[in-house]
Amino acid sequence: MQLTLLPRIQGPADLKALSVDELPTLAAEIRHAICEQIKLTGGHFAPNLGVVELTIALHYVFDFGHDRLLFDVGHQCYPHKLLTGRYPMLSRLRQRDGMAGFPEPRESDFDLFSVGHAGTGVSTAVGMARGDLLNTESYDPESRPDGRRVVTLVGDASIVNGVAMEGLNNAGTLKRQFLVVLNDNGMSIAKPQGAVASYFDRVRVNPAYLRAKRAAKDVVSNLPGGSLIGEMYHRLGEIAKDALAEDAWFEKFGLLTVGPVDGHDVRGLIDILLEVRDFDRPMVLHVHTVKGKGYEYSEGDATTFHSPKPFRVDGCRVELKSSGRSFTTAFADALGDVMMRDDKVVACTAAMPDGTGLSKVMPKFPDRTWDTGICESHAMDMMAGLAKTGWKPFFAVYSTFVQRAFDQAFQEVALQGLPVRLCLDRAGLVGGDGAVHHGFCDVSILRVFPQAILMAAMDEPSLRAALELMRTYDDGISVVRYPRDNVSERFTKEPCPAFEIGKARVLSEVDGPDAAILGYGVMAIAALDAVEQLNGEYKVSVYDARFARPVDIDLLRSLLERGIPVVTVEDHGLEGGFGSCVVDAAADAGLDTRLITRMGIPDRWIYQGARDEQLEEAGIDVASIARTVRRVLDRNGHPPPVVETVRATRETV
């Protein structure tokens, strides 16, 4: 497709200069541009194709250089970025110094928050609405017609998130304009779950909605611009009553509701947005869209094409790029084996059956697996209930999302001494998703719980061994973390020793070592590669630490009492991470902590890019580990006199 309109859009002003008749062509060009780029780099595909017309209409009607636009689930932001002058950045989507895959204030003033977690849009919008009121900047049809309006775009079933519900409850108390646009595509990240999802399904298939959809375009075209909802009741008659009454559920929160309306009829969307734009109290506009709209393969399988790897289209067939066996796939197979051997094991995920691999297990054990939808807090408490009734629950969740269930892990799990098992995918640096999804603090937040055991897997055999220990551990929370990466095959032909609580594994041990490296998880493999880079310059032993809690104090004592410097390496934040656990354990045992050097993710944000680039930027790639060992062991073989913490910068990396 020849792009004639999109390259001319340097901002919303250029969009507004187009005629309404040109907008379907622009929508087609946006879809084409997104598709061609994601074929090359991967990225969030189906969510963005589904909101093209809706995003165009919002920018056509509102002035988001002045008004407020907040996203709930930020992965539906690509069309927004293309309409706000970032088309030239699309060619480096999710790459270092390119376009982020989520709203990013560093890129543009049109992005108000860096948004990677669901459920937050309504609450942050309420906060900005109240802030504008206090600043006397909010829109008022009589006193401040040039004031700021507030819109939040909610998508992918995140409206069922607990935080979203809390936000809606508070939004209903506002005494000003406030618009929630519900992008209802009948999907979450996977198939939506729960009673609210079923409610929206009933609304979409209700004959009243179908009647309203057929007639709404003609009726709305006869409405004068700027009429308010009270007037619409009179003008639309029974059609309006159908459209306004079907979502009475939201009105329990004090928000008047319009819809559902067709989210792909750009002219109709503009008409209805012009009508609701100036309404002076909180409102929900329920918009029905098709996730993956415009491409047969994404419309037919929106889950697979939610955020695919690079792909190519070969006739009627789509081939996703394969880059090896991932930890996610390894986990799915391992969990399936555990569930096959132990019929007391149950498992759940929170809207991430594909992302965590649980979708591979669910068909085999439909009565023992659940997708709770986008609600990690509920999932954690549900697992607590299952543990209390004698089951062995495994919760598969991204590291960045387990943060959302910290309170439940504290109150309902750890405090009760319940054995809930947490399997943390996407631990560490995650590549293209960037800072919003890095799993850099799971050790820091979970190490505080009495009786918790925290583990990391360096490869597939160790992941299987960790799951087996978790299956039999009944004294508290147990955790295993693993990255968004492929599994190493380095040790697949060797027997993997069983996990013993608080015991490390020897990977490479030499007599009279000059130094020892304790690698946590996959960083143990990187440590071996770093030793190879040293080319025999030093004698270095390498250990797979396995546990951050409890650490292997016997190994530490053996090394430190002999005066052997220890370097800890982790794909986790330095603050409170594995290295901190090692220092704390050594200090508690009266050992010389001056011999310990910590390497980990530094105390600053690392943005999107390839995972290898991020590891380099963080100073925990293979070359950086080798340099650190050299620095620790000066040419005279003396360890540093004080404890050293490696905080990499671009200059030192």
HUFEN-V647926 format. One record per backbone hydrogen bond with DSSP energy under -0.5 kcal/mol. NH is the residue of the N-H (numbers start at 1). CO is the residue of the C=O. Records with the same first field share a line. If there is no record, write none. Layout:
NH: CO + CO
This chain:
3: 1
4: 2
8: 5
9: 6
10: 8
14: 11
15: 11
16: 12
17: 13
18: 15
22: 19
23: 19 + 20
26: 22
27: 23
28: 24
29: 25
30: 26
31: 27
32: 28
33: 29
34: 30
35: 31
36: 32
37: 33
38: 34
39: 35
40: 36 + 37
41: 37
42: 38
43: 308
45: 43 + 306
46: 305
47: 306
48: 45
49: 45
50: 46
51: 48
52: 49
55: 51
56: 52
57: 53
58: 54
59: 55
60: 56
61: 57
62: 58
64: 62
66: 63
67: 63
68: 149
70: 151
72: 153
73: 71 + 117
76: 73
77: 74
81: 77
82: 78
83: 79
84: 80 + 81
85: 82
86: 81
89: 86
90: 86 + 87
92: 89
93: 90
94: 99
95: 92
98: 95
99: 89
101: 432
107: 104
108: 104
111: 108
112: 69 + 110
115: 103 + 113
116: 114
120: 117
124: 120
125: 121
126: 122
127: 123
128: 124
129: 125
130: 126
131: 127
132: 128
133: 129
134: 130
135: 131
136: 133
137: 132
138: 132
139: 148
140: 144
144: 140
147: 144
148: 137
151: 68
152: 179
153: 70
154: 152 + 181
155: 72
156: 183
158: 155
160: 157
161: 158
165: 161
166: 162
167: 163
168: 164
169: 165
170: 166
171: 167
172: 168
173: 170
174: 171
177: 139
178: 281
179: 150
180: 178 + 283
181: 152 + 179
182: 180 + 285
183: 154 + 181
184: 182 + 287
185: 183
188: 190
192: 186
198: 194
199: 195
200: 196
201: 197
202: 198
203: 199
204: 200
205: 201
206: 202 + 203
209: 206
210: 206
211: 207
212: 208
213: 209
214: 210
215: 211
216: 212
217: 213
219: 215
220: 216
221: 217
222: 218 + 219
223: 220
227: 224
231: 228
232: 228
233: 229
234: 230
235: 231
236: 232
237: 233
239: 236
240: 236
241: 237
242: 238
243: 239
244: 240
245: 241
246: 242
248: 245
250: 247
251: 247
252: 248 + 249
253: 250
254: 251
255: 250
256: 254 + 282
258: 284
259: 243
260: 286
261: 286
263: 261 + 288
265: 262
266: 264
269: 265
270: 266
271: 267
272: 268
273: 269
274: 270
275: 271
276: 272
277: 273
279: 276
283: 178
284: 256
285: 180
286: 258 + 284
287: 182 + 285
288: 261
289: 184 + 287
291: 185 + 289
292: 46
293: 290
295: 292
299: 295
300: 296
301: 297
305: 301
306: 303
311: 39
312: 319
314: 312 + 317
315: 313
317: 314
319: 312
320: 318
321: 310
326: 324
327: 485
330: 326
331: 327
332: 328
333: 329
334: 330
335: 331
336: 332
337: 333
338: 334
339: 335
340: 336
341: 337
342: 338
345: 342
346: 392
347: 368
348: 394
349: 370
350: 396
351: 349
356: 352
357: 353
359: 353
360: 357
361: 358
362: 358
363: 359
364: 361
365: 361
368: 365
370: 347
372: 349 + 370
375: 373
379: 375
380: 376
381: 377
382: 378
383: 379
384: 380
385: 381
386: 382
387: 383
388: 384
389: 385
390: 387
391: 386
392: 344
393: 391
394: 346
395: 421
396: 348 + 394
397: 395 + 423
399: 425
401: 398
402: 398
403: 399
404: 401
405: 402
406: 403
409: 405
410: 406
411: 407
412: 408
413: 408
414: 409
415: 410
417: 413 + 414
418: 413
420: 418
421: 393
422: 420 + 478
423: 395 + 421
424: 422 + 480
425: 397 + 423
427: 482
428: 439
433: 430
434: 431
436: 433
437: 434
438: 434 + 435
439: 428
440: 438
445: 441
446: 442
447: 443
449: 446
452: 449
453: 477
454: 549
455: 479
456: 546
457: 481
460: 488
463: 459
464: 460
465: 461
466: 462
467: 463
468: 464
469: 465
470: 466
471: 467
472: 468 + 469
473: 469 + 470
474: 472
478: 420
479: 453
480: 422
481: 455
482: 424
485: 483
487: 325
492: 489
494: 491
497: 495
503: 500
505: 544
507: 542
508: 542
513: 510
514: 539
515: 539
516: 565
517: 541
518: 567
519: 517 + 543
520: 569
521: 519
522: 457
523: 520
524: 521
525: 522
526: 522
527: 523
528: 524
529: 525
530: 526
531: 527
532: 528
533: 529
534: 530 + 531
535: 532
536: 531
537: 534
540: 538
541: 515
542: 508
543: 517
544: 505
545: 519 + 543
546: 519
547: 545
548: 454
549: 454
553: 551
556: 552
557: 553
558: 554
559: 555
560: 556
561: 557
562: 559
563: 560
564: 559
565: 514 + 563
566: 595
567: 516
568: 566 + 597
569: 518
570: 599
572: 570
573: 440
574: 601
576: 574
577: 574
581: 577
582: 578
583: 579
584: 580
585: 581
586: 582
587: 583
588: 584
589: 585
590: 587
591: 586
593: 591
595: 592
596: 593
597: 566
598: 644
599: 568
600: 646
601: 572
604: 602
607: 605
614: 610
615: 611
616: 612
617: 613
618: 614
619: 615 + 616
620: 615
621: 615
625: 621
626: 622
627: 623
628: 624
629: 625
630: 626
631: 627
632: 628
633: 629
634: 632 + 638
637: 634
644: 596
646: 598
647: 645
648: 618 + 646
653: 649
